[in-house]
Amino acid sequence: MKRQHQELASGRWFELSLVGQLGNIGSEVERAIRWRAKGNADYAERAFERALELLDLSIADSKNRTRLRELTRLREGLVDYFCFDNIYGSSDESWRKYFRSFAYAVAIHRGV
């Protein structure tokens, strides 16, 4: 799979805080949810793949090693929801709620 976030993967991603990383991942998850709701499975899949790529970068980030359990469970839950049988009973709203606090924290940090 070709990397969609070349610049981030080359090191810029690792400069972001975990909250910043999760805020960006949440943006891609939100795009996937919206495209799926509009019936565009191709765009939804692309957004989901970008979210996984960013999440994998966060998992690889050495400063996040104390959060590996949460990050890998997050990955498991997202894959279950978007690709499999949703055995965890996730919903669009539950994912929005999970990522909303990170987006809010990033906005506060940026002074938006």
Gaussian input, Z-matrix of N, CA and C with variables (Angstrom, degrees):
# hf/3-21g

backbone

0 1
 N
 C     1     B1
 C     2     B2     1     A1
 N     3     B3     2     A2     1     D1
 C     4     B4     3     A3     2     D2
 C     5     B5     4     A4     3     D3
 N     6     B6     5     A5     4     D4
 C     7     B7     6     A6     5     D5
 C     8     B8     7     A7     6     D6
 N     9     B9     8     A8     7     D7
 C    10    B10     9     A9     8     D8
 C    11    B11    10    A10     9     D9
 N    12    B12    11    A11    10    D10
 C    13    B13    12    A12    11    D11
 C    14    B14    13    A13    12    D12
 N    15    B15    14    A14    13    D13
 C    16    B16    15    A15    14    D14
 C    17    B17    16    A16    15    D15
 N    18    B18    17    A17    16    D16
 C    19    B19    18    A18    17    D17
 C    20    B20    19    A19    18    D18
 N    21    B21    20    A20    19    D19
 C    22    B22    21    A21    20    D20
 C    23    B23    22    A22    21    D21
 N    24    B24    23    A23    22    D22
 C    25    B25    24    A24    23    D23
 C    26    B26    25    A25    24    D24
 N    27    B27    26    A26    25    D25
 C    28    B28    27    A27    26    D26
 C    29    B29    28    A28    27    D27
 N    30    B30    29    A29    28    D28
 C    31    B31    30    A30    29    D29
 C    32    B32    31    A31    30    D30
 N    33    B33    32    A32    31    D31
 C    34    B34    33    A33    32    D32
 C    35    B35    34    A34    33    D33
 N    36    B36    35    A35    34    D34
 C    37    B37    36    A36    35    D35
 C    38    B38    37    A37    36    D36
 N    39    B39    38    A38    37    D37
 C    40    B40    39    A39    38    D38
 C    41    B41    40    A40    39    D39
 N    42    B42    41    A41    40    D40
 C    43    B43    42    A42    41    D41
 C    44    B44    43    A43    42    D42
 N    45    B45    44    A44    43    D43
 C    46    B46    45    A45    44    D44
 C    47    B47    46    A46    45    D45
 N    48    B48    47    A47    46    D46
 C    49    B49    48    A48    47    D47
 C    50    B50    49    A49    48    D48
 N    51    B51    50    A50    49    D49
 C    52    B52    51    A51    50    D50
 C    53    B53    52    A52    51    D51
 N    54    B54    53    A53    52    D52
 C    55    B55    54    A54    53    D53
 C    56    B56    55    A55    54    D54
 N    57    B57    56    A56    55    D55
 C    58    B58    57    A57    56    D56
 C    59    B59    58    A58    57    D57
 N    60    B60    59    A59    58    D58
 C    61    B61    60    A60    59    D59
 C    62    B62    61    A61    60    D60
 N    63    B63    62    A62    61    D61
 C    64    B64    63    A63    62    D62
 C    65    B65    64    A64    63    D63
 N    66    B66    65    A65    64    D64
 C    67    B67    66    A66    65    D65
 C    68    B68    67    A67    66    D66
 N    69    B69    68    A68    67    D67
 C    70    B70    69    A69    68    D68
 C    71    B71    70    A70    69    D69
 N    72    B72    71    A71    70    D70
 C    73    B73    72    A72    71    D71
 C    74    B74    73    A73    72    D72
 N    75    B75    74    A74    73    D73
 C    76    B76    75    A75    74    D74
 C    77    B77    76    A76    75    D75
 N    78    B78    77    A77    76    D76
 C    79    B79    78    A78    77    D77
 C    80    B80    79    A79    78    D78
 N    81    B81    80    A80    79    D79
 C    82    B82    81    A81    80    D80
 C    83    B83    82    A82    81    D81
 N    84    B84    83    A83    82    D82
 C    85    B85    84    A84    83    D83
 C    86    B86    85    A85    84    D84
 N    87    B87    86    A86    85    D85
 C    88    B88    87    A87    86    D86
 C    89    B89    88    A88    87    D87
 N    90    B90    89    A89    88    D88
 C    91    B91    90    A90    89    D89
 C    92    B92    91    A91    90    D90
 N    93    B93    92    A92    91    D91
 C    94    B94    93    A93    92    D92
 C    95    B95    94    A94    93    D93
 N    96    B96    95    A95    94    D94
 C    97    B97    96    A96    95    D95
 C    98    B98    97    A97    96    D96
 N    99    B99    98    A98    97    D97
 C   100   B100    99    A99    98    D98
 C   101   B101   100   A100    99    D99
 N   102   B102   101   A101   100   D100
 C   103   B103   102   A102   101   D101
 C   104   B104   103   A103   102   D102
 N   105   B105   104   A104   103   D103
 C   106   B106   105   A105   104   D104
 C   107   B107   106   A106   105   D105
 N   108   B108   107   A107   106   D106
 C   109   B109   108   A108   107   D107
 C   110   B110   109   A109   108   D108
 N   111   B111   110   A110   109   D109
 C   112   B112   111   A111   110   D110
 C   113   B113   112   A112   111   D111
 N   114   B114   113   A113   112   D112
 C   115   B115   114   A114   113   D113
 C   116   B116   115   A115   114   D114
 N   117   B117   116   A116   115   D115
 C   118   B118   117   A117   116   D116
 C   119   B119   118   A118   117   D117
 N   120   B120   119   A119   118   D118
 C   121   B121   120   A120   119   D119
 C   122   B122   121   A121   120   D120
 N   123   B123   122   A122   121   D121
 C   124   B124   123   A123   122   D122
 C   125   B125   124   A124   123   D123
 N   126   B126   125   A125   124   D124
 C   127   B127   126   A126   125   D125
 C   128   B128   127   A127   126   D126
 N   129   B129   128   A128   127   D127
 C   130   B130   129   A129   128   D128
 C   131   B131   130   A130   129   D129
 N   132   B132   131   A131   130   D130
 C   133   B133   132   A132   131   D131
 C   134   B134   133   A133   132   D132
 N   135   B135   134   A134   133   D133
 C   136   B136   135   A135   134   D134
 C   137   B137   136   A136   135   D135
 N   138   B138   137   A137   136   D136
 C   139   B139   138   A138   137   D137
 C   140   B140   139   A139   138   D138
 N   141   B141   140   A140   139   D139
 C   142   B142   141   A141   140   D140
 C   143   B143   142   A142   141   D141
 N   144   B144   143   A143   142   D142
 C   145   B145   144   A144   143   D143
 C   146   B146   145   A145   144   D144
 N   147   B147   146   A146   145   D145
 C   148   B148   147   A147   146   D146
 C   149   B149   148   A148   147   D147
 N   150   B150   149   A149   148   D148
 C   151   B151   150   A150   149   D149
 C   152   B152   151   A151   150   D150
 N   153   B153   152   A152   151   D151
 C   154   B154   153   A153   152   D152
 C   155   B155   154   A154   153   D153
 N   156   B156   155   A155   154   D154
 C   157   B157   156   A156   155   D155
 C   158   B158   157   A157   156   D156
 N   159   B159   158   A158   157   D157
 C   160   B160   159   A159   158   D158
 C   161   B161   160   A160   159   D159
 N   162   B162   161   A161   160   D160
 C   163   B163   162   A162   161   D161
 C   164   B164   163   A163   162   D162
 N   165   B165   164   A164   163   D163
 C   166   B166   165   A165   164   D164
 C   167   B167   166   A166   165   D165
 N   168   B168   167   A167   166   D166
 C   169   B169   168   A168   167   D167
 C   170   B170   169   A169   168   D168
 N   171   B171   170   A170   169   D169
 C   172   B172   171   A171   170   D170
 C   173   B173   172   A172   171   D171
 N   174   B174   173   A173   172   D172
 C   175   B175   174   A174   173   D173
 C   176   B176   175   A175   174   D174
 N   177   B177   176   A176   175   D175
 C   178   B178   177   A177   176   D176
 C   179   B179   178   A178   177   D177
 N   180   B180   179   A179   178   D178
 C   181   B181   180   A180   179   D179
 C   182   B182   181   A181   180   D180
 N   183   B183   182   A182   181   D181
 C   184   B184   183   A183   182   D182
 C   185   B185   184   A184   183   D183
 N   186   B186   185   A185   184   D184
 C   187   B187   186   A186   185   D185
 C   188   B188   187   A187   186   D186
 N   189   B189   188   A188   187   D187
 C   190   B190   189   A189   188   D188
 C   191   B191   190   A190   189   D189
 N   192   B192   191   A191   190   D190
 C   193   B193   192   A192   191   D191
 C   194   B194   193   A193   192   D192
 N   195   B195   194   A194   193   D193
 C   196   B196   195   A195   194   D194
 C   197   B197   196   A196   195   D195
 N   198   B198   197   A197   196   D196
 C   199   B199   198   A198   197   D197
 C   200   B200   199   A199   198   D198
 N   201   B201   200   A200   199   D199
 C   202   B202   201   A201   200   D200
 C   203   B203   202   A202   201   D201
 N   204   B204   203   A203   202   D202
 C   205   B205   204   A204   203   D203
 C   206   B206   205   A205   204   D204
 N   207   B207   206   A206   205   D205
 C   208   B208   207   A207   206   D206
 C   209   B209   208   A208   207   D207
 N   210   B210   209   A209   208   D208
 C   211   B211   210   A210   209   D209
 C   212   B212   211   A211   210   D210
 N   213   B213   212   A212   211   D211
 C   214   B214   213   A213   212   D212
 C   215   B215   214   A214   213   D213
 N   216   B216   215   A215   214   D214
 C   217   B217   216   A216   215   D215
 C   218   B218   217   A217   216   D216
 N   219   B219   218   A218   217   D217
 C   220   B220   219   A219   218   D218
 C   221   B221   220   A220   219   D219
 N   222   B222   221   A221   220   D220
 C   223   B223   222   A222   221   D221
 C   224   B224   223   A223   222   D222
 N   225   B225   224   A224   223   D223
 C   226   B226   225   A225   224   D224
 C   227   B227   226   A226   225   D225
 N   228   B228   227   A227   226   D226
 C   229   B229   228   A228   227   D227
 C   230   B230   229   A229   228   D228
 N   231   B231   230   A230   229   D229
 C   232   B232   231   A231   230   D230
 C   233   B233   232   A232   231   D231
 N   234   B234   233   A233   232   D232
 C   235   B235   234   A234   233   D233
 C   236   B236   235   A235   234   D234
 N   237   B237   236   A236   235   D235
 C   238   B238   237   A237   236   D236
 C   239   B239   238   A238   237   D237
 N   240   B240   239   A239   238   D238
 C   241   B241   240   A240   239   D239
 C   242   B242   241   A241   240   D240
 N   243   B243   242   A242   241   D241
 C   244   B244   243   A243   242   D242
 C   245   B245   244   A244   243   D243
 N   246   B246   245   A245   244   D244
 C   247   B247   246   A246   245   D245
 C   248   B248   247   A247   246   D246
 N   249   B249   248   A248   247   D247
 C   250   B250   249   A249   248   D248
 C   251   B251   250   A250   249   D249
 N   252   B252   251   A251   250   D250
 C   253   B253   252   A252   251   D251
 C   254   B254   253   A253   252   D252
 N   255   B255   254   A254   253   D253
 C   256   B256   255   A255   254   D254
 C   257   B257   256   A256   255   D255
 N   258   B258   257   A257   256   D256
 C   259   B259   258   A258   257   D257
 C   260   B260   259   A259   258   D258
 N   261   B261   260   A260   259   D259
 C   262   B262   261   A261   260   D260
 C   263   B263   262   A262   261   D261
 N   264   B264   263   A263   262   D262
 C   265   B265   264   A264   263   D263
 C   266   B266   265   A265   264   D264
 N   267   B267   266   A266   265   D265
 C   268   B268   267   A267   266   D266
 C   269   B269   268   A268   267   D267
 N   270   B270   269   A269   268   D268
 C   271   B271   270   A270   269   D269
 C   272   B272   271   A271   270   D270
 N   273   B273   272   A272   271   D271
 C   274   B274   273   A273   272   D272
 C   275   B275   274   A274   273   D273
 N   276   B276   275   A275   274   D274
 C   277   B277   276   A276   275   D275
 C   278   B278   277   A277   276   D276
 N   279   B279   278   A278   277   D277
 C   280   B280   279   A279   278   D278
 C   281   B281   280   A280   279   D279
 N   282   B282   281   A281   280   D280
 C   283   B283   282   A282   281   D281
 C   284   B284   283   A283   282   D282
 N   285   B285   284   A284   283   D283
 C   286   B286   285   A285   284   D284
 C   287   B287   286   A286   285   D285
 N   288   B288   287   A287   286   D286
 C   289   B289   288   A288   287   D287
 C   290   B290   289   A289   288   D288
 N   291   B291   290   A290   289   D289
 C   292   B292   291   A291   290   D290
 C   293   B293   292   A292   291   D291
 N   294   B294   293   A293   292   D292
 C   295   B295   294   A294   293   D293
 C   296   B296   295   A295   294   D294
 N   297   B297   296   A296   295   D295
 C   298   B298   297   A297   296   D296
 C   299   B299   298   A298   297   D297
 N   300   B300   299   A299   298   D298
 C   301   B301   300   A300   299   D299
 C   302   B302   301   A301   300   D300
 N   303   B303   302   A302   301   D301
 C   304   B304   303   A303   302   D302
 C   305   B305   304   A304   303   D303
 N   306   B306   305   A305   304   D304
 C   307   B307   306   A306   305   D305
 C   308   B308   307   A307   306   D306
 N   309   B309   308   A308   307   D307
 C   310   B310   309   A309   308   D308
 C   311   B311   310   A310   309   D309
 N   312   B312   311   A311   310   D310
 C   313   B313   312   A312   311   D311
 C   314   B314   313   A313   312   D312
 N   315   B315   314   A314   313   D313
 C   316   B316   315   A315   314   D314
 C   317   B317   316   A316   315   D315
 N   318   B318   317   A317   316   D316
 C   319   B319   318   A318   317   D317
 C   320   B320   319   A319   318   D318
 N   321   B321   320   A320   319   D319
 C   322   B322   321   A321   320   D320
 C   323   B323   322   A322   321   D321
 N   324   B324   323   A323   322   D322
 C   325   B325   324   A324   323   D323
 C   326   B326   325   A325   324   D324
 N   327   B327   326   A326   325   D325
 C   328   B328   327   A327   326   D326
 C   329   B329   328   A328   327   D327
 N   330   B330   329   A329   328   D328
 C   331   B331   330   A330   329   D329
 C   332   B332   331   A331   330   D330
 N   333   B333   332   A332   331   D331
 C   334   B334   333   A333   332   D332
 C   335   B335   334   A334   333   D333

   B1=1.4429
   B2=1.5306
   B3=1.3080
   B4=1.4622
   B5=1.5296
   B6=1.3179
   B7=1.4625
   B8=1.5217
   B9=1.3174
   B10=1.4542
   B11=1.5248
   B12=1.3051
   B13=1.4578
   B14=1.5301
   B15=1.3191
   B16=1.4693
   B17=1.5305
   B18=1.3246
   B19=1.4611
   B20=1.5292
   B21=1.3000
   B22=1.4670
   B23=1.5204
   B24=1.3163
   B25=1.4640
   B26=1.5193
   B27=1.3217
   B28=1.4615
   B29=1.5253
   B30=1.3007
   B31=1.4577
   B32=1.5060
   B33=1.3158
   B34=1.4652
   B35=1.5308
   B36=1.3175
   B37=1.4656
   B38=1.5295
   B39=1.3139
   B40=1.4547
   B41=1.5277
   B42=1.3155
   B43=1.4623
   B44=1.5231
   B45=1.3263
   B46=1.4614
   B47=1.5256
   B48=1.3168
   B49=1.4646
   B50=1.5255
   B51=1.3202
   B52=1.4692
   B53=1.5285
   B54=1.3252
   B55=1.4651
   B56=1.5293
   B57=1.3260
   B58=1.4542
   B59=1.5228
   B60=1.3106
   B61=1.4644
   B62=1.5219
   B63=1.3335
   B64=1.4576
   B65=1.5271
   B66=1.3182
   B67=1.4573
   B68=1.5145
   B69=1.3245
   B70=1.4666
   B71=1.5248
   B72=1.3081
   B73=1.4688
   B74=1.5248
   B75=1.3223
   B76=1.4611
   B77=1.5189
   B78=1.3318
   B79=1.4690
   B80=1.5282
   B81=1.3146
   B82=1.4699
   B83=1.5313
   B84=1.3216
   B85=1.4738
   B86=1.5289
   B87=1.3260
   B88=1.4709
   B89=1.5279
   B90=1.3157
   B91=1.4739
   B92=1.5303
   B93=1.3132
   B94=1.4702
   B95=1.5244
   B96=1.3214
   B97=1.4680
   B98=1.5304
   B99=1.3165
   B100=1.4716
   B101=1.5220
   B102=1.3514
   B103=1.4607
   B104=1.5239
   B105=1.3184
   B106=1.4726
   B107=1.5237
   B108=1.3380
   B109=1.4645
   B110=1.5253
   B111=1.3339
   B112=1.4707
   B113=1.5262
   B114=1.3324
   B115=1.4542
   B116=1.5133
   B117=1.3268
   B118=1.4604
   B119=1.5297
   B120=1.3253
   B121=1.4636
   B122=1.5274
   B123=1.3246
   B124=1.4631
   B125=1.5293
   B126=1.3158
   B127=1.4653
   B128=1.5237
   B129=1.3266
   B130=1.4677
   B131=1.5223
   B132=1.3232
   B133=1.4610
   B134=1.5269
   B135=1.3180
   B136=1.4714
   B137=1.5254
   B138=1.3198
   B139=1.4695
   B140=1.5226
   B141=1.3284
   B142=1.4591
   B143=1.5244
   B144=1.3181
   B145=1.4693
   B146=1.5264
   B147=1.3416
   B148=1.4629
   B149=1.5228
   B150=1.3369
   B151=1.4660
   B152=1.5280
   B153=1.3308
   B154=1.4665
   B155=1.5201
   B156=1.3250
   B157=1.4554
   B158=1.5308
   B159=1.3227
   B160=1.4645
   B161=1.5254
   B162=1.3187
   B163=1.4579
   B164=1.5253
   B165=1.3163
   B166=1.4636
   B167=1.5223
   B168=1.3402
   B169=1.4622
   B170=1.5248
   B171=1.3228
   B172=1.4768
   B173=1.5216
   B174=1.3143
   B175=1.4636
   B176=1.5261
   B177=1.3216
   B178=1.4675
   B179=1.5321
   B180=1.3098
   B181=1.4669
   B182=1.5291
   B183=1.3252
   B184=1.4687
   B185=1.5238
   B186=1.3208
   B187=1.4651
   B188=1.5362
   B189=1.3307
   B190=1.4644
   B191=1.5251
   B192=1.3132
   B193=1.4742
   B194=1.5266
   B195=1.3525
   B196=1.4694
   B197=1.5286
   B198=1.3308
   B199=1.4602
   B200=1.5266
   B201=1.3193
   B202=1.4714
   B203=1.5193
   B204=1.3217
   B205=1.4719
   B206=1.5255
   B207=1.3277
   B208=1.4586
   B209=1.5255
   B210=1.3169
   B211=1.4613
   B212=1.5277
   B213=1.3177
   B214=1.4682
   B215=1.5274
   B216=1.3348
   B217=1.4761
   B218=1.5307
   B219=1.3286
   B220=1.4612
   B221=1.5268
   B222=1.3170
   B223=1.4688
   B224=1.5249
   B225=1.3219
   B226=1.4619
   B227=1.5325
   B228=1.3258
   B229=1.4622
   B230=1.5181
   B231=1.3297
   B232=1.4614
   B233=1.5249
   B234=1.3209
   B235=1.4678
   B236=1.5247
   B237=1.3236
   B238=1.4666
   B239=1.5245
   B240=1.3196
   B241=1.4674
   B242=1.5254
   B243=1.3100
   B244=1.4613
   B245=1.5311
   B246=1.3319
   B247=1.4680
   B248=1.5226
   B249=1.3079
   B250=1.4605
   B251=1.5232
   B252=1.3139
   B253=1.4624
   B254=1.5280
   B255=1.3326
   B256=1.4576
   B257=1.5347
   B258=1.3184
   B259=1.4670
   B260=1.5294
   B261=1.3277
   B262=1.4648
   B263=1.5228
   B264=1.3066
   B265=1.4623
   B266=1.5246
   B267=1.3232
   B268=1.4663
   B269=1.5248
   B270=1.3228
   B271=1.4684
   B272=1.5208
   B273=1.3208
   B274=1.4574
   B275=1.5212
   B276=1.3155
   B277=1.4666
   B278=1.5261
   B279=1.3218
   B280=1.4688
   B281=1.5213
   B282=1.3449
   B283=1.4708
   B284=1.5217
   B285=1.3150
   B286=1.4701
   B287=1.5293
   B288=1.3084
   B289=1.4666
   B290=1.5306
   B291=1.3199
   B292=1.4642
   B293=1.5272
   B294=1.3264
   B295=1.4599
   B296=1.5298
   B297=1.3161
   B298=1.4689
   B299=1.5243
   B300=1.3160
   B301=1.4673
   B302=1.5243
   B303=1.3200
   B304=1.4674
   B305=1.5332
   B306=1.3274
   B307=1.4674
   B308=1.5284
   B309=1.3185
   B310=1.4601
   B311=1.5318
   B312=1.3098
   B313=1.4764
   B314=1.5258
   B315=1.3188
   B316=1.4700
   B317=1.5295
   B318=1.3280
   B319=1.4614
   B320=1.5295
   B321=1.3211
   B322=1.4614
   B323=1.5157
   B324=1.3204
   B325=1.4574
   B326=1.5338
   B327=1.3158
   B328=1.4638
   B329=1.5246
   B330=1.3386
   B331=1.4501
   B332=1.5156
   B333=1.3325
   B334=1.4715
   B335=1.5061
   A1=108.62
   A2=115.96
   A3=121.89
   A4=109.35
   A5=115.52
   A6=119.80
   A7=110.36
   A8=115.79
   A9=121.44
   A10=111.50
   A11=116.20
   A12=121.88
   A13=109.88
   A14=116.51
   A15=121.66
   A16=111.80
   A17=116.94
   A18=120.70
   A19=111.20
   A20=116.35
   A21=119.74
   A22=110.99
   A23=116.46
   A24=120.97
   A25=111.61
   A26=117.07
   A27=119.58
   A28=112.82
   A29=118.16
   A30=120.08
   A31=116.66
   A32=117.65
   A33=119.41
   A34=112.57
   A35=116.67
   A36=121.33
   A37=111.09
   A38=115.90
   A39=120.83
   A40=112.22
   A41=117.06
   A42=121.10
   A43=111.76
   A44=117.03
   A45=121.40
   A46=110.52
   A47=115.81
   A48=120.22
   A49=108.65
   A50=116.67
   A51=120.10
   A52=109.98
   A53=117.18
   A54=120.67
   A55=110.03
   A56=117.34
   A57=121.13
   A58=111.84
   A59=115.89
   A60=120.13
   A61=110.41
   A62=116.80
   A63=120.33
   A64=111.60
   A65=117.22
   A66=119.90
   A67=111.63
   A68=116.91
   A69=121.44
   A70=111.69
   A71=116.56
   A72=120.30
   A73=109.24
   A74=115.81
   A75=120.63
   A76=113.15
   A77=116.81
   A78=120.28
   A79=110.89
   A80=116.33
   A81=119.73
   A82=111.03
   A83=116.73
   A84=119.78
   A85=109.36
   A86=116.87
   A87=120.51
   A88=110.85
   A89=117.29
   A90=120.11
   A91=110.77
   A92=116.43
   A93=120.28
   A94=110.75
   A95=116.51
   A96=120.90
   A97=110.09
   A98=116.40
   A99=119.90
   A100=112.35
   A101=117.27
   A102=119.18
   A103=110.61
   A104=116.66
   A105=118.88
   A106=110.39
   A107=116.52
   A108=120.68
   A109=111.59
   A110=116.91
   A111=121.28
   A112=112.01
   A113=116.89
   A114=120.89
   A115=114.55
   A116=117.41
   A117=120.68
   A118=108.76
   A119=115.14
   A120=121.26
   A121=112.26
   A122=117.54
   A123=121.07
   A124=110.79
   A125=117.60
   A126=120.81
   A127=111.18
   A128=116.43
   A129=120.26
   A130=110.32
   A131=116.39
   A132=120.63
   A133=111.39
   A134=116.55
   A135=119.79
   A136=111.42
   A137=116.63
   A138=120.32
   A139=110.02
   A140=116.85
   A141=120.37
   A142=111.04
   A143=117.32
   A144=120.63
   A145=110.99
   A146=117.62
   A147=120.36
   A148=110.63
   A149=116.71
   A150=120.32
   A151=110.51
   A152=116.70
   A153=120.19
   A154=111.57
   A155=116.62
   A156=120.09
   A157=110.13
   A158=116.71
   A159=120.42
   A160=111.08
   A161=116.84
   A162=120.28
   A163=111.02
   A164=116.97
   A165=120.67
   A166=111.38
   A167=117.06
   A168=119.73
   A169=110.44
   A170=116.87
   A171=120.48
   A172=111.17
   A173=116.28
   A174=120.64
   A175=109.80
   A176=117.07
   A177=121.55
   A178=112.65
   A179=117.84
   A180=122.61
   A181=109.59
   A182=116.56
   A183=120.72
   A184=113.18
   A185=118.38
   A186=118.73
   A187=112.14
   A188=116.93
   A189=120.97
   A190=112.95
   A191=118.07
   A192=119.20
   A193=113.25
   A194=117.67
   A195=118.32
   A196=111.54
   A197=117.31
   A198=122.54
   A199=112.88
   A200=116.11
   A201=119.07
   A202=112.86
   A203=116.90
   A204=118.84
   A205=110.34
   A206=116.82
   A207=120.07
   A208=111.11
   A209=116.87
   A210=120.58
   A211=112.06
   A212=117.15
   A213=119.05
   A214=111.33
   A215=117.14
   A216=119.23
   A217=110.73
   A218=115.84
   A219=120.45
   A220=109.79
   A221=116.25
   A222=120.59
   A223=110.42
   A224=115.65
   A225=120.68
   A226=111.04
   A227=116.39
   A228=120.59
   A229=112.83
   A230=116.75
   A231=120.37
   A232=111.61
   A233=116.50
   A234=120.11
   A235=110.08
   A236=116.86
   A237=120.38
   A238=110.52
   A239=116.69
   A240=120.79
   A241=112.70
   A242=116.57
   A243=120.07
   A244=113.94
   A245=118.03
   A246=119.50
   A247=115.30
   A248=117.39
   A249=118.73
   A250=111.86
   A251=117.85
   A252=122.99
   A253=115.34
   A254=117.78
   A255=122.30
   A256=111.21
   A257=115.90
   A258=120.46
   A259=112.33
   A260=116.88
   A261=120.05
   A262=112.41
   A263=117.37
   A264=121.46
   A265=114.07
   A266=116.85
   A267=120.67
   A268=110.10
   A269=114.93
   A270=120.93
   A271=108.30
   A272=115.35
   A273=119.00
   A274=109.63
   A275=116.45
   A276=120.40
   A277=112.28
   A278=118.09
   A279=118.68
   A280=111.07
   A281=117.20
   A282=120.04
   A283=110.81
   A284=116.54
   A285=119.14
   A286=110.31
   A287=116.16
   A288=120.61
   A289=110.68
   A290=117.79
   A291=121.60
   A292=110.57
   A293=117.11
   A294=120.78
   A295=113.68
   A296=118.10
   A297=121.45
   A298=112.47
   A299=117.36
   A300=119.74
   A301=111.58
   A302=117.13
   A303=119.96
   A304=110.52
   A305=115.96
   A306=119.83
   A307=109.91
   A308=116.43
   A309=121.44
   A310=110.49
   A311=116.78
   A312=121.01
   A313=111.11
   A314=117.24
   A315=120.91
   A316=109.65
   A317=117.27
   A318=120.63
   A319=111.18
   A320=117.13
   A321=120.64
   A322=110.37
   A323=116.19
   A324=120.74
   A325=111.60
   A326=116.06
   A327=121.13
   A328=112.35
   A329=116.45
   A330=120.28
   A331=114.00
   A332=115.90
   A333=120.75
   A334=109.91
   D1=132.07
   D2=179.16
   D3=-75.98
   D4=136.26
   D5=177.35
   D6=-67.74
   D7=133.59
   D8=177.24
   D9=-88.70
   D10=-25.77
   D11=-176.22
   D12=-113.52
   D13=66.54
   D14=-176.09
   D15=-57.74
   D16=-48.14
   D17=-176.97
   D18=-63.95
   D19=-42.26
   D20=178.75
   D21=-65.79
   D22=-42.24
   D23=-178.36
   D24=-66.20
   D25=-25.86
   D26=-178.50
   D27=-80.27
   D28=1.82
   D29=172.98
   D30=140.80
   D31=-25.52
   D32=-177.22
   D33=-63.38
   D34=-32.91
   D35=-179.75
   D36=-58.22
   D37=-37.34
   D38=-174.67
   D39=-75.23
   D40=-9.53
   D41=174.98
   D42=-82.57
   D43=-19.11
   D44=179.89
   D45=-77.23
   D46=149.24
   D47=172.54
   D48=-70.13
   D49=165.23
   D50=177.12
   D51=-59.99
   D52=-39.44
   D53=178.44
   D54=-61.60
   D55=-43.25
   D56=177.34
   D57=-63.55
   D58=-40.85
   D59=177.99
   D60=-61.92
   D61=-47.45
   D62=-178.22
   D63=-67.58
   D64=-31.92
   D65=174.52
   D66=-62.09
   D67=-42.13
   D68=178.12
   D69=-68.81
   D70=-40.25
   D71=176.64
   D72=-61.48
   D73=-43.31
   D74=178.55
   D75=-59.80
   D76=-35.09
   D77=177.37
   D78=-62.69
   D79=-41.07
   D80=178.54
   D81=-69.99
   D82=-38.28
   D83=177.07
   D84=-63.00
   D85=-42.72
   D86=177.68
   D87=-60.44
   D88=-41.57
   D89=176.94
   D90=-61.53
   D91=-42.91
   D92=179.03
   D93=-61.24
   D94=-43.17
   D95=179.47
   D96=-63.02
   D97=-46.28
   D98=-178.33
   D99=-64.54
   D100=-43.53
   D101=-179.77
   D102=-66.54
   D103=-37.34
   D104=178.28
   D105=-64.13
   D106=-40.80
   D107=178.94
   D108=-64.68
   D109=-30.28
   D110=178.14
   D111=-82.93
   D112=-2.93
   D113=177.92
   D114=83.71
   D115=14.61
   D116=179.82
   D117=-102.14
   D118=85.89
   D119=-175.54
   D120=-63.23
   D121=-34.44
   D122=-179.00
   D123=-64.65
   D124=-50.15
   D125=179.06
   D126=-65.13
   D127=-37.90
   D128=178.34
   D129=-61.86
   D130=-43.61
   D131=179.33
   D132=-64.14
   D133=-41.02
   D134=178.62
   D135=-62.97
   D136=-43.52
   D137=178.92
   D138=-64.10
   D139=-41.11
   D140=178.27
   D141=-63.38
   D142=-41.78
   D143=177.97
   D144=-62.70
   D145=-38.37
   D146=176.51
   D147=-65.17
   D148=-39.52
   D149=177.51
   D150=-61.40
   D151=-44.05
   D152=178.85
   D153=-64.80
   D154=-38.74
   D155=178.40
   D156=-60.52
   D157=-46.10
   D158=179.22
   D159=-66.17
   D160=-40.56
   D161=178.19
   D162=-62.92
   D163=-40.27
   D164=177.22
   D165=-63.59
   D166=-36.18
   D167=175.51
   D168=-64.94
   D169=-39.38
   D170=177.75
   D171=-65.17
   D172=-39.47
   D173=178.20
   D174=-64.13
   D175=-35.86
   D176=-179.55
   D177=-78.83
   D178=-13.89
   D179=-177.19
   D180=-72.22
   D181=119.49
   D182=-175.18
   D183=-62.00
   D184=-27.52
   D185=-179.73
   D186=-71.96
   D187=-13.73
   D188=-179.88
   D189=-97.99
   D190=10.50
   D191=-172.97
   D192=-61.71
   D193=-27.01
   D194=177.50
   D195=-76.66
   D196=-8.44
   D197=179.85
   D198=-111.29
   D199=14.96
   D200=-176.28
   D201=-59.98
   D202=-38.07
   D203=-179.54
   D204=-61.02
   D205=-47.10
   D206=179.63
   D207=-63.83
   D208=-44.52
   D209=-177.33
   D210=-65.61
   D211=-41.34
   D212=179.78
   D213=-72.10
   D214=-33.51
   D215=174.81
   D216=-68.24
   D217=-37.18
   D218=175.62
   D219=-59.84
   D220=-44.98
   D221=179.13
   D222=-61.71
   D223=-45.52
   D224=179.12
   D225=-58.92
   D226=-44.82
   D227=-179.66
   D228=-64.90
   D229=-42.20
   D230=178.98
   D231=-64.60
   D232=-44.55
   D233=179.09
   D234=-63.32
   D235=-41.95
   D236=177.58
   D237=-59.68
   D238=-43.38
   D239=-176.60
   D240=-69.91
   D241=-46.43
   D242=-174.19
   D243=-86.71
   D244=-24.36
   D245=-172.15
   D246=-119.53
   D247=-21.62
   D248=-173.28
   D249=-123.13
   D250=-143.09
   D251=-169.35
   D252=-92.78
   D253=4.85
   D254=-179.81
   D255=53.51
   D256=51.18
   D257=-178.96
   D258=-66.21
   D259=-19.49
   D260=179.01
   D261=-87.16
   D262=-4.18
   D263=176.42
   D264=69.31
   D265=33.37
   D266=178.22
   D267=-71.12
   D268=162.88
   D269=176.21
   D270=-140.91
   D271=166.65
   D272=175.20
   D273=-54.45
   D274=-45.88
   D275=-177.32
   D276=-65.67
   D277=-36.70
   D278=179.49
   D279=-65.98
   D280=-36.69
   D281=176.95
   D282=-70.65
   D283=-39.12
   D284=176.64
   D285=-61.74
   D286=-43.46
   D287=-179.74
   D288=-63.40
   D289=-42.41
   D290=-179.95
   D291=-60.13
   D292=-47.22
   D293=-174.48
   D294=-84.68
   D295=-17.12
   D296=-176.72
   D297=-58.13
   D298=-41.70
   D299=-177.90
   D300=-65.48
   D301=-34.10
   D302=178.00
   D303=-69.25
   D304=-42.47
   D305=178.46
   D306=-63.05
   D307=-40.01
   D308=179.26
   D309=-64.26
   D310=-44.63
   D311=179.47
   D312=-62.85
   D313=-40.87
   D314=178.21
   D315=-64.37
   D316=-42.41
   D317=179.68
   D318=-62.69
   D319=-41.45
   D320=177.39
   D321=-62.46
   D322=-44.29
   D323=-179.83
   D324=-60.96
   D325=-37.56
   D326=179.67
   D327=-79.11
   D328=-10.85
   D329=-178.96
   D330=78.98
   D331=24.75
   D332=-179.07
   D333=-83.44

